Amino acid sequence: MNRSAARAAIHISAIFALYLSVAMLIPAMVDLATGNDDWRVFAFSALFLGGLAMAVALATQGRAPQATTRFGFLLVNLLWLTMAIAGAVPFLASSVDMNLADAFFESVSGVTATGSTVMSGLDDLPPGLLLWRSLLNFIGGLGVIALGLFLLPFLNIGGVSYFKIESSDIEDRPFERFQTFALALVGIYGSLGILCAICYAAAGMDGFHAINHAMTTVATAGFSTHDASFAHYSDNPTILWIATLFMFVGALPFSIMILFALRGRLDALRDPQIRVFAGYAIVFSVAVAIYLRVKLEIPFFDAITHSAFNFVSVITTTGYASDDYGSWGSFAVACAFVATFLGGCSGSTTGGIKAYRFLILFELLGNGLRRLVYPNAVQPVRYGDRTVDADMQRAVVLFIAAFFVIWAIATILLAATGLDLVTATTGALTALTNVGPGLGTIIGPTGNFSTLPDAAKWICSALMLVGRLEILAVFVVFTPTFWGR
């Protein structure tokens, strides 16, 4: 890694921080319009961050470096770290009493679309601060999609790219092609947010809350404007079903939406990972609904409404809760724990292991078992009608191995801060998968992370960033090989 590449990565990160400072003017205007003094906080933060970002951008401008995988890895890490630090400035300067650990945790949770929070009393917070949390989710969700669609597949560490396999998209005027896809992505993502807000408002949600929840729903991010999350709307099943639908859509591959919008590619809808994702979402939702009907004698419509909402929320790593599913019984808790691992599709706003990795993993397992019987057989690993190359197979195995190693180490570290085993185990898991709530009385669906020691918050913040950047993209930067030694 040479200095010019590092300089360019810092320059691009400063430009993104400048954009984020402009976004701070939106909650400033909202607070000013509602007569809340916090508008000064956002105005100051925008000026301070904007000035600093402009200075860094001017100091680091120069000739663009050659696009390499090393440059890509460094840029991805710097971008997310920069956004997390920049997003924390308004929290730190606001009227809410937040120390550095709290402010950074909240910002990281926002930009990684995790949805864990250290804030309480949300119903009474200034509207600008609530909107800032939602904007971080919305901006982070868009960044997550771009990461999954355009960066990770080309860095050979995972991700299913429909654009990479079309030669015209990477050989014939690649920048123009990328620009077309990027504009389509922004258009589809923004349109889903607007449609979701309209649906929420039509179902009876207040306009301000509808806008906030639409941003965090489409981003499958989970920040709410209420301490009770969607339990605040538990008596309105229409709102719960709208949220369930848009969480599900947010977990689908945006590559398919783009290809359908630009080229009418209906064949992309046959993506095997969609069937897997939809399959386990339906199985968990129906199984727990039947359990609630039989064991707790809850009317089936109510049972399926809350079961579908909460399990789609967990599987899509959104993190909303319409009820304390930790009190539904051991079967429901066990299902929620397993669902935390799953995630949605590649190229979506979700975290977790994701459906396509499970497909490839079980293909590898099946092939391994067959090779025990037929040692000389040549059986390619397939993903639908495509052959999975060795790089993708390696990436999947490395990711899953690294995932469980990091989870185990993080659990021990969190336990060392004084947390009980359930909180440490599920806290590490939910941070690494970007789900939001864990299990137990402290960080469960009705709790939050505010009472955790500062050391635990820093650990969870690091885990959220590592999980969002698909683990390998972070750890490769800390290897001597990356820096040319």
N, C-alpha and C positions, 0 to 999 in steps of 0.2 A: 504494500500500500504506500504510494508516494504522497508527498505533501500537497500536490495540486489536486489530487482526488479528494483528500480530506478537506482541503480548502473549499472545493466545490460543494461537498456535502453540507458543510457548515453554511455556505451561502444559500443553498436551497432551503435548508431548515429555517434560516432567518427570514426568508421570503414567506414561508408558511406561518411563522410567528407574526409577521406583519399582517397577514390576512386575518389571523385570529384576533389581533388587536382591533381591527376594524369591526369584527363581529361583536366585540364588547360594547360597541355603541348602541346595539339593539336593546339589550337590557337597560342601558343608561337612559334611553329615550322612554322605555316603559316605566321606569321608576320616576322619571321627571314628569311624565304625563299623569301618574297617580299620586304625585306629591310626596314621594318617598325620598329621603335624603341620601339613600344609597346610590343615587344617580352619580353623585360626585365620586364614589368609589370606582365605578365602572369608567367614568370619564378619565379619572386619574390613571387607572390601570391601562386604558387604551393608549393614552399619551406616553406613559412611561415605557410600556412594552413596545409600542410602535416606534418610539425614538431609539430605543436600544436595538430593536430588530433592524431598523434602517441603517444604523451605524455599523452593525456587524455585516449586513448585506453589502454595503459600500466598501467596507474594508476587505472583504473576501471575494469581490467580483473579479473575474478573470476569464480566460478561455475555458470552455467546457471540456472536461476530461473525457477520455475514451470510456464508453459504457462497458464495464466489466462486472463480473459477479461480485468481486470484492467491493467495488464502488456501490453496487446495489445493496449488499448487506449493511455496509456502513451507513448509507443514506436512510434505509428503513429504520435502523435503530435510532439514529439522530432525530429523525422526523417525529417518531412517537415520544421520545424523551423530551424534545423541545415542546411539543404540544402539551404534554403533561405538566411541565414546569410553567409554561405560559398560562395554562388554564387555572393554575393554582393561585395566581396573583389576586384575582378578585375575592376569592374565598379568604385569603390571608388578610386582605385589607378591609373586608366587609364589617358590618356591625355585629355579625355573628362571631362569638368567641371561638376562634379556631387557631390551634397552633400549627406549626409547619407540617408535622406528621399528618394531622387531620386534613389540612388544605391539600397536600400532595395526594393523599389517599383518595379524596373526593374527586380531584381532577383526573387522576389515573383511572379511577372507576368510570368516569364520564367518557374520556377519549377512547378507552378500550371497550366501550359499550358493555361493561360488566353489570353495573347497577347496584353494587354494594354501596352502603352509605354510612357515614359517621354522624349524619345530621338528624336531629329530631325536632319536633315542633314545626314540621313542614307546612302545616295548614296555616300557620301564622307568619311565615317568613315573607320578606319583601318580594313582590312579584318579579323584580329584575333578577334576583338571585335564583329563584325557581326556574326562570326562563334560561338563565345561563347554564344551569345543570342540564336542561333539556337540549340546549344548543350543542353542548359538549357531546352528548349522546348522539345527536343527529349528525354532527360533523365527523365524529369518530366512526359511526356506522358506515358512512360513505367511504371513509378511509379504509375501513376493514374490507369492504367489497373490492376496492381498487387493489388492495394488497393481495387478496385472494385471486383476483382475475388476471392482473397484469404483472405482478412482481414475483410472487412465490413460484408459480409454474416455470418461469424463465430462469429462476435461480436454482432449479432442480432440487428443491427440498419439499416438494409436495404441491398439491393443487391440481385440479383437472381443468385444463384450458381448452375451450372449444376454438379459440382464436389461433392458438399455436399450430393446430393441425391443418389449418387452411393456409396453403402456401401464399395465396394472394395477400393475406393479412400480414405476413411477416417479410415478404420479399418485394412486393410491389408497393412503393411509397409507404413504408411502415409508419412514419410519423403521421401522415394524413389518415391512415387507417386507425391508428391509436386515437387521434383526435376525434374521429367520427364515433368510435366506440365510447370514448369518455363522455362526449356530449350526450349520447344516448343514455348512458348510465345515469348521469345527473338528471336528465329529463324524466326517466322512469322512476328513479328514487324520489325526486321531488313530487311527482304526480301521485305516487302512492301515499306520501305524507299528507298531501292536500286532501285526497280522497278519504283517508282515514280520519282526519280532523272533521270533515263534513259528516261522516257517518256517526262519529261520537256526538257531535252537536245535535244531529237529528234524533239521536237516541235519548237525549235529555242531559248530556254533559254540558256544563258551563263552557262558554267559548274559549276563555283563557286556558282552562284545564284541558279542553279538547285539543287545542293546539299543542300544548306541552306533551300530553300523553300520545298524540299522533307521532310526534318526533321520536319519542322513546320506544314506541311500539314498532314502527317500521324499522328502526335501527336494532330491534330486539335487544334493547339496552336496559330497560327496567326502572329508570328513575321515575318516581311518581311525585305529584304535588301534594300527596297526602301521606301522613304517617302510616295509615292503615293500608296503603297501596290500593289495590282494586277491591279490597274488602269494603271500602267506602261506597262502592257501587254494587255490593253483593245482592241488593234487592232489585237490581235491574239486569235481568239475564241477557237482554238485548246488547247492552254494553259489553258484557263478558264475551258473548259470541263474536261481536265485532272485533274485539281485541284478539280472540283466539284465531280468527281468520287472518288478520293482518300479521300476527306473529308467525303464523304458518307460511304466509307468502314471503315474509322477510327472510325465512330460512331456506327458500328455494334458490337455485343457482341464478344469479342475475345475468350470467352469460347467456342463458337460454332466453330470458326476457329480451335481452338486447338483440340476439340473433333473430328472434321472432319478430321484433319490432322493425328491424332493418331489412330482413331478408325473407320473412315469412317462413322460417325454418321450423315447421311443425315436427320434423323428425327428432329435433333436439329434446322434445318433451318425453322421449322414450329413455332418457337418461336413467340407468339402473339405480343411481343413488336416490332419486326422487321416490322410487317405489320402496326402497329400504327405509328412508326417513319417514314417509307417510305410514308405512307398515308398523314401525315400532311406536309411532305417536298414537296411532289408532289402538293398537294392542294395549298399551299402558292405560290409555284413557278409558277404554271399555272395561278392562279388567278391574281397575280401581272403582269405577262406577258401579259395577256389579257387587263388588265387595262392600261399598257403602250402602247399597240397597239392602243387601242380605244381612250384614252384621250390624249396621247402625240404623236400619229401617228408614233411610232417607228416601223420599220420593225419587223415582228414577230420573225424571227430567232435571231436578236439582242436582242429583248425583252426577249425571253425565255433564251437566253444565260446569260444575266446579272441578270435576276430575279432568275434563278436556282442557279447561282454561289453565289449571295449575300444571298439568303435565306437559302441555304444549309450551307453556312458559319455561319450564325447567329444561326440556329437551332442546328448545331453540335458544337456550341460555339468555332468556330475557330477564327473568327474575321477579316478575310480578307475582302477587299472591292475592287470591280472593278469599282465602280462609287459612287457618293454621293447619296445613296438612300434616304437620308433625303430631297432631293430636288425633289423627284418623285411625291409628292402630299400626301395629308392627308391619303388616303387609304393605300398607300405603307408604310407610316410611322407607321400607326396603326398596320399593319401586322407585321412590323419589331419589334415593341414593344412587341406584343403578342408572337412572335417567340422567343424572348429572354428568356422566361420562360421555353421553351420546353425541349431542350436537346435531346441527342440520346438514346442509349440503356445502360442497366446496364452492367458493365464489359467492357466498351469502354473507349476511351480517352476523352469523352465529359463531360461537366458539366451540369448545369440546373437541372430541376426537374426530367427529364427522363421519357421515354415512359411507363415503367412498373409501375411507381407510378400512372400515369394517369389511366392505366387499372384497377388497384386495387381500386383506389379512386372511379371510376365510377361504379365498381362492388358493392362497399359498398353503394354508393348512390342508386343504383337500388334495392339492398336488403332492404335498409331502407324504400324506398317508398312502396315496396311490403309488408313489415311488417305492414305498416299502414292499409292495406286492410286485410291482414291475420296475425293477431298478434301472433298466435301460430305456424305459419309455421317455419320450420327449413330449412334454405337455406344457404348452405356453400358459401363462397366467393371463386371464382375459378379464376385461372390464366391459361388459356388454359385448359388442362385436369388435372391440378394439383389443389388441394385444398390449399388455402392460410391459413396458421396457424395464430393463434391469435397474435403471436409475430411480424410477418410480417405486419399484419394489423395495429397493434399499431405503428410500426416503420414508416409506410407510413403517418399515420395521424399526428404523432409527428413531422416528418420532415416538412410536408407542413405547419403545424401551426407555427413551429419555423421559417420557411423560411419567412413567411409574417410578423411575429413580428419583426424579425431582419431587414428586408428590411425597414419597417416603421421607426424603431429607427435610422437606418443608414441614411435614407433620411433626418431626422430632424437634425442629427449631421452634415451631409455635408452642409445642408442649413445654419447651425450656423456658418460655416467657411466663409460664404459670397457667396456661389454658388447660382445661380438662380434655380428655382424649377425644370425645365427640366433637367439641368445638375445634380442636387442633386438626383433626382428620378432615372434617368437612370444610373447615375454613381454608385449608390448603387446597383442597379439591375444587371448591367453588371459585377461588381466585384463579387457579390455573386453567380452569375451563371457562372462565368469564361468565359464570351463571348468575351470581348475585348473592342470594341467601344460602346459608348452609343448613345444618340441622341442629337441634338442641334449643335450649331456652335463651341463649345469648344471641346467636347469629341466625336463628331460625327464621321462618317466614314472617313472624310477628316481631322480630328483634332487629338489631342493627349492630354495626361494628364499633360504636362509639365507646363502649366500655373496655375494649381491648387495650392492652398496654401499647405505648408508642412503638416499641420494638416489633410487636406483632403487626401493627399497621404498616410499618416499613417493609416487613417481610411479605405481607399480602400485596402491597403496591408493586413490589418487584415481581411477584408471581403473576399478577394481572398483566404486566407488560410482557413477561416471558411467554405466557399462554397466548396472548393476542398475536405475538409475532411468530407463532408456531414453533417455539422453543429453539429449534436448530438455528434459526436466523440470528438469535441472540448469542448463543454459545460459541458459534463459529468465530465471532469477533474477538473472543477472549483466548483464542488459540495462537501459539507462536507462528504457525503456518500462515495464518491470515495476514500477519504483518511482515511476512517474508523472511522469518528466521527459522 
